[in-house]
Amino acid sequence: MSEEVIETSKKEDNYHVVINRRIERYLQLITIATSFIVLAIISLLLYSIRRVLGIFALAFLASYVVSPAVRFFEKRGLNRLLVVGLLYIIFVSIIVISAIVFCR
């Protein structure tokens, strides 16, 4: 009788192992599917705001280029707002003059 109980116990353990493996596979598939869905949503979002992203990229680039000059003048005692304003006016002037010269 005890051998039957042990054998039944082994069968139940094997059944639980199989069920646990199936659950792990399903969870992996759900994780992969969810990742693809999230990636698709993020891609669609970025595609829909692509024009705005270009403007932000240009603004980031301009601030990255101007930052060392701002720090230089700020160490010399000039107001940060004044320096940033003057540098952006110079930056825009260079772009406008370049457009005028090269579009002729």
N, CA and C of each residue as an Amber inpcrd file, in Angstrom:
protein
   312
   0.8180000  -1.1940000   0.0000000   0.0000000   0.0000000   0.0000000
   0.8580000   1.2530000   0.0000000   1.9370000   1.2260000   0.7300000
   2.7940000   2.4040000   0.7800000   3.4760000   2.6550000  -0.5620000
   3.7370000   1.5740000  -1.3090000   4.3320000   1.7350000  -2.6340000
   3.3700000   2.4320000  -3.5870000   2.0970000   2.1520000  -3.4510000
   1.0950000   2.8220000  -4.2870000   1.0220000   4.3110000  -3.9640000
   1.1400000   4.6330000  -2.6980000   1.1020000   6.0400000  -2.2750000
   2.3240000   6.7780000  -2.8040000   3.4760000   6.1360000  -2.7210000
   4.7150000   6.7560000  -3.2150000   4.6270000   6.9480000  -4.7230000
   4.1250000   5.9430000  -5.4290000   4.0080000   6.0480000  -6.8800000
   3.0030000   7.1310000  -7.2740000   1.8990000   7.2210000  -6.5450000
   0.9120000   8.2650000  -6.8020000   1.5060000   9.6350000  -6.5290000
   2.3060000   9.7100000  -5.4740000   2.9630000  10.9750000  -5.1370000
   3.9350000  11.3950000  -6.2380000   4.6900000  10.4370000  -6.7930000
   5.6210000  10.7370000  -7.8850000   4.8740000  11.2090000  -9.1260000
   3.7560000  10.5760000  -9.4170000   2.9630000  10.9840000 -10.5760000
   2.4330000  12.3980000 -10.4050000   1.9810000  12.6980000  -9.1770000
   1.4820000  14.0540000  -8.9150000   2.6080000  15.0780000  -9.0260000
   3.8070000  14.7310000  -8.5240000   4.9570000  15.6330000  -8.6340000
   5.3060000  15.8690000 -10.0970000   5.3170000  14.7990000 -10.8980000
   5.6050000  14.9400000 -12.3260000   4.5430000  15.8000000 -13.0080000
   3.2940000  15.6160000 -12.6210000   2.2080000  16.4080000 -13.1830000
   2.4240000  17.8940000 -12.8600000   2.8180000  18.1890000 -11.5970000
   3.0410000  19.5870000 -11.2100000   4.2520000  20.1800000 -11.9300000
   5.2750000  19.3750000 -12.1450000   6.4510000  19.8490000 -12.8830000
   6.0620000  20.2060000 -14.3100000   5.2690000  19.3570000 -14.9460000
   4.8220000  19.6100000 -16.3180000   3.9680000  20.8710000 -16.3610000
   3.0630000  21.0200000 -15.4070000   2.2010000  22.2000000 -15.3620000
   3.0490000  23.4560000 -15.1510000   4.0320000  23.3920000 -14.2520000
   4.8980000  24.5550000 -14.0000000   5.6930000  24.9360000 -15.2410000
   6.1680000  23.9500000 -15.9870000   6.9000000  24.2430000 -17.2310000
   5.9910000  24.9110000 -18.2580000   4.7550000  24.4190000 -18.3490000
   3.8050000  25.0340000 -19.2870000   3.5140000  26.4760000 -18.8880000
   3.3310000  26.6920000 -17.6010000   3.0570000  28.0560000 -17.1300000
   4.2380000  28.9630000 -17.4330000   5.4630000  28.4700000 -17.2210000
   6.6450000  29.2700000 -17.5360000   6.7130000  29.6050000 -19.0260000
   6.3880000  28.6390000 -19.8800000   6.3850000  28.9050000 -21.3280000
   5.3450000  29.9580000 -21.6970000   4.1570000  29.8150000 -21.1140000
   3.1120000  30.8010000 -21.3990000   3.5210000  32.1920000 -20.9320000
   4.1440000  32.2700000 -19.7680000   4.5940000  33.5700000 -19.2640000
   5.6750000  34.1680000 -20.1630000   6.5710000  33.3200000 -20.6650000
   7.5880000  33.8100000 -21.5940000   6.9550000  34.3290000 -22.8820000
   5.9850000  33.5910000 -23.4060000   5.3060000  34.0320000 -24.6280000
   4.5480000  35.3400000 -24.3950000   3.8970000  35.4360000 -23.2530000
   3.1630000  36.6660000 -22.9320000   4.1350000  37.8350000 -22.7990000
   5.2890000  37.6060000 -22.1820000   6.2920000  38.6600000 -22.0360000
   6.8090000  39.1220000 -23.3950000   7.0950000  38.1750000 -24.2730000
   7.5810000  38.5270000 -25.6140000   6.5100000  39.2800000 -26.3950000
   5.2760000  38.8050000 -26.3490000   4.1820000  39.4670000 -27.0710000
   3.9600000  40.8750000 -26.5300000   3.9940000  41.0240000 -25.2180000
   3.8180000  42.3470000 -24.6150000   4.9510000  43.2850000 -25.0240000
   6.1700000  42.7640000 -25.0780000   7.3100000  43.5840000 -25.4970000
   7.1320000  44.0820000 -26.9200000   6.6770000  43.2050000 -27.8190000
   6.4520000  43.6250000 -29.2040000   5.3330000  44.6570000 -29.2950000
   4.2970000  44.4950000 -28.5110000   3.1930000  45.4580000 -28.5280000
   3.6620000  46.8180000 -28.0280000   4.4250000  46.8190000 -26.9400000
   4.9420000  48.0840000 -26.3960000   5.8890000  48.7310000 -27.3980000
   6.7460000  47.9520000 -28.0260000   7.6600000  48.4840000 -29.0380000
   6.8980000  49.0820000 -30.2150000   5.8270000  48.4270000 -30.6360000
   5.0120000  48.9490000 -31.7360000   4.3360000  50.2590000 -31.3450000
   3.8300000  50.3300000 -30.1340000   3.1750000  51.5670000 -29.6740000
   4.1790000  52.7030000 -29.5960000   5.3680000  52.4410000 -29.0630000
   6.3930000  53.4840000 -28.9770000   6.8230000  53.9220000 -30.3760000
   6.9560000  52.9670000 -31.2900000   7.3350000  53.3160000 -32.6650000
   6.2770000  54.1910000 -33.3280000   5.0200000  53.8410000 -33.1510000
   3.9510000  54.6650000 -33.7180000   3.9260000  56.0590000 -33.1020000
   4.1660000  56.1270000 -31.8010000   4.1990000  57.4340000 -31.1320000
   5.3380000  58.2910000 -31.6680000   6.5190000  57.7050000 -31.7800000
   7.6560000  58.4570000 -32.3150000   7.4310000  58.8510000 -33.7710000
   6.8050000  57.9790000 -34.5470000   6.5230000  58.3090000 -35.9420000
   5.5300000  59.4630000 -36.0460000   4.5540000  59.4900000 -35.1380000
   3.5470000  60.5450000 -35.2090000   4.0880000  61.9090000 -34.7780000
   5.1350000  61.9270000 -33.9720000   5.6930000  63.2130000 -33.5300000
   7.0870000  63.4580000 -34.1230000   7.3620000  62.8750000 -35.2710000
   8.6920000  62.9670000 -35.8670000   9.0890000  64.3980000 -36.2190000
   8.1430000  65.2270000 -36.5930000   8.4790000  66.6150000 -36.9440000
   8.9080000  67.3950000 -35.7180000   8.2450000  67.1590000 -34.6160000
   8.5900000  67.8530000 -33.3780000   9.9320000  67.3610000 -32.8480000
  10.2180000  66.0830000 -33.0310000  11.4880000  65.5380000 -32.5560000
  12.6760000  66.1940000 -33.2540000  12.5200000  66.5090000 -34.5160000
  13.5870000  67.2020000 -35.2410000  13.8710000  68.5680000 -34.6470000
  12.8240000  69.2730000 -34.2820000  13.0020000  70.5950000 -33.6730000
  13.6990000  70.4660000 -32.3270000  13.2810000  69.4660000 -31.5390000
  13.9350000  69.2510000 -30.2510000  15.3950000  68.8480000 -30.4260000
  15.6810000  68.0540000 -31.4430000  17.0650000  67.6580000 -31.7010000
  17.9150000  68.8740000 -32.0620000  17.3800000  69.7670000 -32.8820000
  18.1200000  70.9900000 -33.2260000  18.3170000  71.8840000 -32.0030000
  17.3070000  71.9910000 -31.1590000  17.4370000  72.7980000 -29.9430000
  18.4750000  72.2010000 -29.0050000  18.4820000  70.8740000 -28.8830000
  19.4840000  70.2150000 -28.0470000  20.8810000  70.4550000 -28.5960000
  21.0340000  70.3350000 -29.9060000  22.3320000  70.5600000 -30.5310000
  22.8050000  71.9950000 -30.3150000  21.9030000  72.9470000 -30.4840000
  22.2680000  74.3510000 -30.2880000  22.6810000  74.6090000 -28.8380000
  21.9490000  74.0650000 -27.8830000  22.3140000  74.2860000 -26.4850000
  23.6250000  73.5890000 -26.1400000  23.8830000  72.4460000 -26.7530000
  25.1300000  71.7280000 -26.5190000  26.3230000  72.5160000 -27.0550000
  26.1390000  73.1410000 -28.2080000  27.2220000  73.9080000 -28.8180000
  27.4600000  75.2160000 -28.0540000  26.4020000  75.8400000 -27.5750000
  26.5010000  77.1540000 -26.9310000  26.9360000  77.0480000 -25.4670000
  26.7530000  75.9110000 -24.8460000  27.0060000  75.7520000 -23.4130000
  28.4310000  76.1150000 -22.9770000  29.4870000  75.6980000 -23.6650000
  30.8360000  76.0940000 -23.2280000  31.0580000  77.6070000 -23.2720000
  30.5220000  78.2520000 -24.2680000  30.6760000  79.7080000 -24.3570000
  29.9290000  80.4020000 -23.2220000  28.7600000  79.9000000 -22.8850000
  27.9800000  80.4860000 -21.7890000  28.7470000  80.3450000 -20.4850000
  29.3160000  79.1710000 -20.2410000  30.0920000  78.9750000 -19.0160000
  31.3160000  79.8830000 -18.9740000  31.9640000  80.0590000 -20.1360000
  33.1400000  80.9210000 -20.2080000  32.7910000  82.3520000 -19.7920000
  31.7340000  82.9170000 -20.3910000  31.3470000  84.2880000 -20.0640000
  30.7620000  84.4090000 -18.6640000  30.1220000  83.3480000 -18.1930000
  29.5560000  83.3660000 -16.8480000  30.6680000  83.4020000 -15.7960000
  31.7830000  82.7200000 -16.0560000  32.9360000  82.7680000 -15.1490000
  33.5600000  84.1590000 -15.1210000  33.3890000  84.8950000 -16.2020000
  33.9330000  86.2600000 -16.2740000  33.0130000  87.2790000 -15.6100000
  31.8470000  86.8180000 -15.0930000  30.9670000  87.6990000 -14.3420000
  29.7650000  88.2350000 -15.0970000  29.5500000  87.7890000 -16.3260000
  28.3960000  88.2660000 -17.0820000  27.1420000  87.4750000 -16.7010000
  25.9940000  88.1080000 -16.8510000  24.7190000  87.4800000 -16.5520000
  24.4410000  86.3580000 -17.5600000  24.0010000  85.2180000 -17.0690000
  23.7480000  84.0560000 -17.9270000  22.6650000  84.3390000 -18.9650000
  21.5840000  84.9840000 -18.5670000  20.4930000  85.2870000 -19.4890000
  20.9690000  86.1940000 -20.6200000  21.7710000  87.1850000 -20.2860000
  22.3060000  88.0940000 -21.2940000  23.2080000  87.3460000 -22.2770000
  24.0770000  86.4970000 -21.7430000  25.0050000  85.7510000 -22.5930000
  24.2470000  84.7990000 -23.5170000  23.2770000  84.0780000 -22.9660000
  22.4950000  83.1470000 -23.7880000  21.7440000  83.9030000 -24.8740000
  21.1410000  85.0260000 -24.5260000  20.4210000  85.8270000 -25.5120000
  21.3290000  86.3040000 -26.6310000  22.4870000  86.8290000 -26.2790000
  23.4260000  87.3100000 -27.2980000  23.9410000  86.1670000 -28.1850000
  24.2550000  85.0270000 -27.5770000  24.7560000  83.9120000 -28.3730000
  23.6930000  83.3710000 -29.3250000  22.4510000  83.3370000 -28.8750000
  21.4000000  82.8730000 -29.7820000  21.1150000  83.8830000 -30.8890000
  21.2230000  85.1500000 -30.5850000  21.0760000  86.1550000 -31.6480000
  22.1860000  85.9940000 -32.6770000  23.4040000  85.7750000 -32.2000000
  24.5280000  85.5500000 -33.1220000  24.3030000  84.2700000 -33.9260000
  23.8570000  83.2210000 -33.2690000  23.6030000  81.9320000 -33.9150000
  22.5500000  82.0660000 -35.0150000  21.4410000  82.7340000 -34.7140000
  20.3760000  82.9260000 -35.6970000  20.8530000  83.8370000 -36.8270000
  21.6410000  84.8590000 -36.5050000  22.1750000  85.7590000 -37.5370000
  23.0590000  84.9960000 -38.5200000  23.8820000  84.1100000 -37.9960000
  24.7450000  83.3170000 -38.8760000  23.9040000  82.4350000 -39.7940000
  22.8560000  81.8450000 -39.2620000  21.9890000  80.9990000 -40.0890000
  21.2920000  81.8170000 -41.1730000  20.7810000  82.9940000 -40.8140000
  20.0750000  83.8480000 -41.7810000  21.0450000  84.3370000 -42.8500000
  22.2200000  84.7760000 -42.4590000  23.2050000  85.2540000 -43.4440000
  23.6280000  84.1160000 -44.3610000  23.8140000  82.9270000 -43.7980000
  24.1850000  81.7660000 -44.6260000  23.0880000  81.4510000 -45.6310000
  21.8410000  81.5280000 -45.1890000  20.7180000  81.2570000 -46.0940000
  20.6640000  82.2880000 -47.2150000  20.9130000  83.5350000 -46.8730000
  20.8810000  84.5900000 -47.8960000  22.0130000  84.3950000 -48.8980000
  23.2010000  84.0870000 -48.4190000  24.3670000  83.9420000 -49.3010000
  24.2290000  82.7050000 -50.1810000  23.8310000  81.5870000 -49.6080000
  23.8280000  80.3310000 -50.3710000  22.5720000  80.1470000 -51.2280000
  21.5340000  80.9300000 -51.0020000  20.3060000  80.7920000 -51.7970000
  20.2820000  81.7080000 -53.0060000  21.3010000  82.4500000 -53.2300000
  21.3300000  83.3460000 -54.3920000  21.6150000  82.6230000 -55.6490000
